[in-house]
Amino acid sequence: MLVLLGDPSVFFSRLLSAGPKVSTFCALWKLSETMFLYLLIMGVSAFTIPPAEHMVISENCQFRGKHFKTDFKVEGEPVVLRCPQVRYWLGASASPHVNLMWRKNDSMRVVSGKEETRIWVQDGALWILPAMQGDSGTYICTVRNTSYCDEMSIELRVFGKTEVSLPVISYPQILTFSTSGSLVCPELSEFTRNKTDMKIQWYKDSVLLDPDNEKFLSVRGTTRLLIHNVSVEDAGYYSCVMMFAHQGMSYNITRNIKLRINKKEEETIPVIISPHQTILTSLGSRLTIPCKVFLGAGSHSTTMLWWMANNTNIDSAYQDGRVSEGQRLDYSENNENYIEVSLIFDPVIREDLTMDFKCVVRNTLSFQMLHTTVKEVATFSWGIVLAPLSLVFLLLGGMWIHRQYKLRTGKAYGLTALKTSHQDFQSYPSKIKEIK
């Protein structure tokens, strides 16, 4: 009996090319046998389900996009990629009703969950051990249940040991001048789980730190390096190295940190310079009351500023949002620092006139508050305006009448006196005599 290993049409053409040695009846007979076997094999394969780790389900999934962070790693070290969208699924990797799969963007093959391979999936995370430069690329995580499916990608770039660029693969961290702080060896949770005896070696500019140096202290059992009395000279590149064992093999896990030193932030006692204790406004209008605080040379970041209404936060007192806090403003004027938060009414209603509003400022040195109330401005009235004007006009009128009266009285007296003098002159006898 012939066994069909390929396309039956190919087999049939080869059979005809055999020439006269094979009769037509024999050819037809053997072709029918091979067709039967072919159909039998295809029928069996149709009911055979390939392993889940070697197939990609073709159902459409919602693509959430590419994760903002690119993972930079060094070849020869372990790499663990976490599914970026798992946080949306509330522990999807641990749920028996959720299926989580990984694949590389340039491959339709789903990563196996077996640790015998160099790349496998464990607890929803993609493990690559050890990483090679060829592992660089885009990896897609698919999370699905019976009713929903989504995907998200993450970028991995594996550098060769000789081409490592510290500025690219370093994690930035900041400490404050003249204080004590600590560096943290980042992204080791996958390798330190259930381990209490982990040991990390710390390097400064590729030089192993002296464990007897009191300035640097590696806290055993943790991922922290304490630095006492931080100075400007402490800035630079640090490396933390941890050993990791898997299936009898040991691997180095290296993380690089770029430390920057910030100047120490000085605090001063804040002083509230506005608002006034009483704010006049009209009902139905939009009102903004700024609370302005003077800090001098003090720091913005260590001072908190907020409003309260009857000893309650504004958000709680006005849940409808009619009264709200504006955006905090941090600014400088003439080399002096200020912060400002406004209380916004949209609009003012009668209930606000009975509220006790407080602007509150706080830092480590002081706690202050300033009370203010909203009052309705007096309504404009013509009666109030005309009353004093009427009084003025009345006084002026009285003065004018009095003056006219005096003028008329004076004229009458003058005329009487003039008439009396004329009569006396006519009755006086003549004393003139003619002289010859």
KOLFI-119885 format. One line per 4 residues: their letters; for each residue y, x, z of C-alpha. Coordinates in Angstrom, 2 decimals. Layout:
N
A = Y:X:Z  ...
//
This chain:
436
MLVL = 0.00:0.00:0.00  3.48:1.26:-0.84  6.15:1.55:1.82  9.66:0.63:0.75
LGDP = 12.24:3.03:2.12  15.24:1.99:0.13  16.59:-0.54:-2.32  13.74:-2.49:-4.08
SVFF = 15.58:-2.34:-7.42  15.46:1.45:-7.25  11.73:1.31:-6.53  11.17:-1.08:-9.45
SRLL = 13.00:1.19:-11.90  10.94:4.16:-10.78  7.77:2.10:-11.19  8.64:1.20:-14.80
SAGP = 9.44:4.80:-15.61  5.84:5.71:-14.77  4.89:4.76:-18.33  1.64:3.33:-19.69
KVST = -0.39:4.66:-16.81  0.46:1.55:-14.82  -0.28:-1.87:-16.25  2.19:-4.73:-16.14
FCAL = -0.09:-6.78:-13.89  -0.46:-3.90:-11.47  3.29:-3.37:-11.43  3.99:-7.02:-10.69
WKLS = 1.32:-7.06:-7.98  2.68:-4.02:-6.19  6.25:-5.26:-6.58  5.32:-8.51:-4.85
ETMF = 3.76:-6.55:-2.00  6.82:-4.36:-1.55  9.16:-7.34:-1.69  7.12:-9.02:1.05
LYLL = 7.30:-5.89:3.20  11.03:-5.57:2.55  11.70:-9.15:3.60  9.53:-8.66:6.68
IMGV = 11.45:-5.53:7.71  14.82:-7.19:7.14  13.75:-10.23:9.17  12.68:-8.09:12.11
SAFT = 15.88:-6.02:11.98  17.97:-9.19:12.02  16.62:-10.00:15.48  17.05:-6.45:16.75
IPPA = 20.27:-5.93:18.73  21.60:-2.37:18.68  22.66:-0.86:22.03  26.12:-1.97:23.18
EHMV = 27.33:1.59:23.50  26.74:2.28:19.80  28.51:-0.71:18.27  32.01:-2.10:18.12
ISEN = 32.37:-5.83:18.55  34.35:-7.15:15.61  36.07:-9.96:17.47  39.85:-9.84:17.32
CQFR = 41.56:-8.47:20.43  45.19:-8.56:21.46  46.60:-5.04:21.12  49.02:-4.23:23.96
GKHF = 50.29:-1.06:22.32  50.21:2.62:23.21  50.54:3.81:26.80  53.89:5.55:27.41
KTDF = 52.26:8.64:28.91  50.46:11.36:26.96  47.80:13.31:28.86  48.10:17.08:28.40
KVEG = 45.02:19.02:29.48  43.51:22.51:29.04  40.19:23.13:27.29  37.20:23.91:29.46
EPVV = 38.34:21.62:32.29  37.27:18.07:33.20  39.37:15.20:31.86  39.37:11.61:33.14
LRCP = 41.23:8.83:31.30  41.86:5.54:33.07  42.04:2.31:31.06  45.83:1.68:30.88
QVRY = 45.67:-2.13:31.01  43.15:-2.45:33.86  46.00:-3.19:36.27  46.55:-6.46:34.37
WLGA = 42.93:-7.47:34.99  42.91:-7.02:38.80  40.02:-4.61:39.06  38.35:-5.37:35.76
SASP = 36.03:-2.37:35.88  34.41:-3.65:39.07  34.00:-7.25:37.90  30.53:-8.22:36.59
HVNL = 32.15:-10.75:34.21  34.30:-8.17:32.42  33.12:-5.75:29.76  35.08:-2.51:29.40
MWRK = 34.52:-0.15:26.47  36.08:3.07:25.14  36.23:4.49:21.64  38.22:7.10:19.78
NDSM = 40.70:5.84:17.22  39.11:7.79:14.35  35.61:6.57:15.21  33.98:3.15:15.36
RVVS = 31.37:4.44:17.81  31.69:3.15:21.38  31.35:5.83:24.07  28.05:5.71:25.94
GKEE = 27.85:5.10:29.66  25.24:7.85:30.13  26.19:11.08:31.89  23.70:13.10:29.85
TRIW = 26.34:13.36:27.13  29.58:15.38:27.36  31.67:12.21:27.10  30.73:9.14:29.09
VQDG = 32.18:6.11:30.91  31.97:5.78:34.68  33.55:2.96:36.74  35.72:2.02:33.78
ALWI = 37.10:5.57:33.32  36.41:7.83:30.34  35.03:11.23:31.41  35.15:14.31:29.16
LPAM = 33.49:17.34:30.68  34.35:19.91:29.65  37.25:19.05:27.33  37.55:20.73:23.95
QGDS = 40.47:20.97:21.57  38.63:18.68:19.17  38.81:15.93:21.80  42.54:15.57:21.18
GTYI = 43.48:12.22:19.72  44.04:8.57:20.51  41.54:6.71:22.68  41.34:2.92:22.78
CTVR = 40.16:0.95:25.79  38.88:-2.59:25.18  38.64:-5.07:28.05  37.06:-8.48:27.45
NTSY = 35.49:-11.42:29.16  34.04:-14.66:27.81  37.42:-16.08:26.83  39.84:-13.19:26.31
CDEM = 40.03:-9.66:24.92  42.75:-7.03:24.78  43.11:-3.36:23.84  45.45:-0.52:24.71
SIEL = 45.53:3.09:23.53  46.27:6.36:25.31  47.00:9.76:23.79  45.11:12.92:24.84
RVFG = 46.08:16.43:23.82  43.88:19.36:24.79  45.46:22.83:24.60  43.65:26.09:24.11
KTEV = 43.89:28.44:27.09  45.92:30.94:25.08  48.42:28.40:23.73  49.23:26.60:26.96
SLPV = 52.94:25.76:27.21  53.94:25.38:30.87  57.04:23.21:30.18  54.82:20.74:28.30
ISYP = 51.89:20.43:30.69  53.83:20.74:33.99  54.56:17.88:36.38  58.21:17.85:37.60
QILT = 58.79:17.68:41.36  62.00:18.01:43.42  62.77:19.34:46.90  66.07:19.51:48.78
FSTS = 67.80:22.73:49.73  67.65:23.80:53.41  65.01:21.22:54.30  61.23:21.25:54.59
GSLV = 59.17:19.41:52.01  55.82:19.42:50.25  54.41:19.73:46.75  51.54:17.46:45.70
CPEL = 48.73:18.53:43.39  48.75:15.49:41.06  46.04:13.36:39.44  43.03:14.50:41.44
SEFT = 41.88:11.14:42.81  38.87:10.95:40.46  37.63:14.35:41.67  38.45:14.05:45.38
RNKT = 36.93:10.63:46.01  34.77:10.63:49.17  35.49:14.32:49.70  36.92:15.63:52.96
DMKI = 36.17:19.33:52.49  38.17:19.94:49.32  39.96:23.25:49.07  42.91:23.90:46.80
QWYK = 44.39:27.29:45.94  48.10:27.49:45.24  49.90:29.96:42.95  53.61:30.71:42.47
DSVL = 54.41:32.16:39.04  50.69:32.98:38.59  50.55:34.89:41.93  48.22:33.56:44.64
LDPD = 50.23:32.52:47.69  49.42:34.42:50.86  47.68:32.03:53.32  49.28:33.96:56.22
NEKF = 52.79:33.35:54.88  54.48:30.92:57.28  56.81:29.64:54.57  53.95:28.14:52.51
LSVR = 51.15:26.19:54.14  48.28:24.62:52.18  47.07:21.70:54.26  43.28:21.82:54.23
GTTR = 41.60:18.59:53.24  44.71:17.34:51.40  46.42:17.97:48.08  49.71:19.11:49.67
LLIH = 51.54:22.42:49.96  54.19:22.49:52.71  57.30:24.59:52.08  59.51:25.37:55.09
NVSV = 63.28:25.88:54.79  63.48:25.40:51.03  65.71:27.93:49.26  66.97:28.36:45.72
EDAG = 64.43:31.13:45.16  61.57:28.65:45.70  62.28:26.97:42.35  59.89:27.72:39.51
YYSC = 56.34:27.05:38.36  53.48:26.42:40.78  49.76:25.97:40.00  47.11:24.29:42.11
VMMF = 43.44:24.93:41.35  40.45:23.01:42.70  36.75:23.57:42.10  34.66:20.65:40.86
AHQG = 30.86:20.65:40.61  28.86:18.39:38.29  25.12:18.57:37.56  24.87:22.12:38.83
MSYN = 27.92:23.36:36.91  31.28:24.35:38.42  34.60:23.69:36.73  38.21:24.56:37.53
ITRN = 40.74:21.76:37.65  44.27:23.12:37.20  47.55:21.30:37.60  50.95:22.90:36.95
IKLR = 54.14:21.88:38.74  57.76:22.67:37.89  59.79:22.66:41.12  63.53:21.98:41.02
INKK = 65.79:22.45:44.05  68.58:19.94:44.68  71.53:20.62:46.94  71.44:18.94:50.31
EEET = 73.17:15.57:50.32  75.82:15.34:53.02  76.44:12.04:54.77  79.72:10.73:56.12
IPVI = 80.66:7.65:58.12  81.42:4.88:55.58  84.63:2.89:55.88  85.00:-0.65:54.50
ISPH = 88.44:-0.91:52.92  88.17:-4.41:51.40  88.06:-7.43:51.31  90.73:-9.18:53.41
QTIL = 89.61:-11.38:56.27  90.79:-14.53:54.46  90.44:-15.22:50.75  92.45:-18.11:49.25
TSLG = 90.96:-19.96:46.31  90.70:-23.39:44.69  87.65:-25.62:44.78  85.72:-25.60:41.52
SRLT = 86.98:-22.15:40.46  84.95:-18.98:39.89  85.62:-16.39:42.60  84.69:-12.71:42.91
IPCK = 85.16:-10.89:46.25  84.57:-7.12:45.96  83.43:-5.19:49.03  84.65:-1.62:48.58
VFLG = 83.46:1.21:50.83  85.00:4.67:51.12  82.53:7.56:51.53  84.76:10.61:51.15
AGSH = 82.51:13.49:50.07  79.40:11.67:51.31  76.36:10.77:49.23  75.98:7.50:47.32
STTM = 72.19:7.42:47.49  71.83:7.40:51.29  74.25:4.50:51.89  73.22:0.85:51.62
LWWM = 75.69:-1.98:50.99  75.02:-5.73:50.93  76.47:-9.20:51.71  75.35:-11.84:54.21
ANNT = 76.24:-15.50:54.75  75.89:-16.84:58.32  73.58:-13.90:59.22  71.34:-14.63:56.21
NIDS = 70.85:-12.63:53.03  72.67:-14.10:50.06  69.46:-14.66:48.08  68.02:-16.71:50.93
AYQD = 71.20:-18.61:51.75  71.83:-19.56:48.09  68.44:-19.87:46.48  69.95:-21.77:43.55
GRVS = 71.89:-18.66:42.57  75.33:-20.34:42.69  76.50:-17.54:44.99  75.07:-14.09:44.24
EGQR = 75.65:-10.37:44.67  77.00:-8.41:41.74  75.66:-5.10:40.51  76.22:-2.14:42.80
LDYS = 78.84:0.32:41.55  78.84:4.01:42.51  81.92:5.91:41.37  84.42:8.61:42.26
ENNE = 88.22:8.61:42.37  90.17:11.84:42.94  86.94:13.64:43.94  86.19:11.03:46.61
NYIE = 83.18:8.73:46.48  83.14:4.94:46.67  80.53:2.20:46.45  81.20:-1.43:45.70
VSLI = 79.23:-4.69:45.68  80.90:-7.99:44.77  80.15:-11.48:46.08  80.32:-13.95:43.17
FDPV = 80.90:-17.71:43.52  80.23:-19.81:40.42  81.89:-22.11:41.39  83.44:-22.43:44.86
IRED = 82.55:-25.70:46.62  83.63:-27.20:49.95  80.50:-25.96:51.77  81.64:-22.36:51.22
LTMD = 84.76:-22.98:53.32  82.63:-23.23:56.48  80.50:-20.13:55.85  80.94:-16.79:57.61
FKCV = 80.55:-14.07:54.99  79.95:-10.47:56.01  80.03:-7.26:54.02  77.53:-4.85:55.62
VRNT = 77.26:-1.08:55.07  74.72:1.24:56.61  73.52:4.85:56.51  71.96:7.20:59.05
LSFQ = 75.31:7.81:60.73  76.86:4.35:60.97  76.41:0.58:60.72  79.50:-1.52:59.98
MLHT = 80.36:-5.05:58.88  83.51:-6.89:57.89  83.89:-10.67:58.23  85.68:-12.74:55.64
TVKE = 86.16:-16.46:55.06  87.10:-18.52:52.03  90.02:-20.93:52.42  91.35:-23.55:50.06
VATF = 94.80:-22.76:48.76  97.50:-25.41:49.54  97.90:-28.03:46.79  101.27:-27.95:44.93
SWGI = 103.61:-30.90:45.90  107.00:-31.78:44.39  107.99:-33.44:47.66  107.55:-30.14:49.50
VLAP = 109.66:-28.35:46.91  112.42:-31.04:46.60  112.92:-31.56:50.35  114.80:-28.28:50.96
LSLV = 116.64:-28.66:47.66  117.82:-32.13:48.67  119.09:-30.74:51.95  121.01:-28.02:50.13
FLLL = 122.56:-30.50:47.71  123.47:-32.77:50.64  125.26:-29.95:52.46  127.08:-28.84:49.34
GGMW = 128.14:-32.43:48.65  129.44:-32.85:52.19  131.40:-29.64:51.95  132.94:-30.71:48.63
IHRQ = 133.96:-34.15:50.00  135.52:-32.53:53.06  137.49:-30.16:50.90  138.77:-32.97:48.69
YKLR = 139.82:-34.94:51.73  141.86:-32.02:53.08  143.55:-31.47:49.71  144.63:-35.13:49.46
TGKA = 145.99:-35.17:53.04  148.14:-32.07:52.39  149.79:-33.51:49.26  150.76:-36.77:51.00
YGLT = 152.54:-34.87:53.82  154.59:-32.79:51.36  155.88:-35.78:49.42  157.07:-37.57:52.60
ALKT = 159.01:-34.53:53.78  160.76:-34.09:50.40  162.00:-37.73:50.29  163.46:-37.60:53.77
SHQD = 165.61:-34.48:53.00  167.16:-36.06:49.87  168.60:-39.05:51.76  170.26:-36.86:54.38
FQSY = 172.07:-34.87:51.70  173.74:-37.96:50.10  175.20:-39.29:53.40  176.90:-36.01:54.40
PSKI = 180.91:-36.26:53.99  182.67:-33.93:51.48  184.82:-31.15:52.97  186.37:-29.85:49.68
KEIK = 190.11:-30.00:49.35  192.24:-29.32:46.27  194.62:-26.33:46.59  197.90:-26.36:44.69
//
